[in-house]
């Protein structure tokens, strides 16, 4: 499985946030609780930073290992 960084990010977003965009998820959490919404926003920021700094090969390995576990 050879994925670009963008493709890997999209797959990880679907795994984590289902069909929502990360910012929509943050807004939903924020609507339930501003304290949890603040934490959700920080999590999305860290997620974005990790995607940017993680080598493509490691992202692919992460996705492959996840999909192997659920099969």
N, C-alpha and C positions, 0 to 999 in steps of 0.2 A: 504494500500500500504506500504509494508515494503521494504525499499531500503537500500543498503549499502551506505557508504559515496562515494565510487567510482561510483556507479550507479547514485546517485543523482548528482554528479559532471558532469557526462557524459550528463545527461538530461539537466542540466542547461547550459552546453556548447552548446548543440544543440539549445536551446532556444535563446541564446544570439548570437552565432556565426554561426548559420545555420549549414551547412555541413563542414565548415572550422575548422581547429585546431586554437586555440587562437593565436599561434605564426604566423600562416599564415595570419590571420586577421591583426595582428600588422604590418606585412611586407607590406600588401596591403595598409593599411592606411599610412604607412611610405612613400610608393611610391607616394602617392598623395600629402603628405605634411609632411616634417620632424618634424614640430612643433606638428602637430596632431598625428604623429606616436609616438613621445615621450609620449604624453598623453595616447595614446592607450596602450603602453607598461606598463605604470604605472597602468592603469585600470586592465590589465591582472594580474599584480603582486598582486594587492589588491584582485581581484577575487580569486586567488589561496590561499591567506592568509585567506580570509573569509571562504572558503570551509574547510580549515584545522582546524580553530578554532570554527566553528559553529557545535553544537551538531547535530548528525544525525537526531534526532526527529524534530528539527527546519528546517532542509533542506527538510525533507519529508512534513512538514506542508506548507512550502513555495511552493513546487511543487504542492501539492494538491489544495491549494487556487488558484494558477495560472490556473490549468487545469479546475477547477470549474468555473472560470470566463469566459473562452473561450467556454464552452459548451452551 
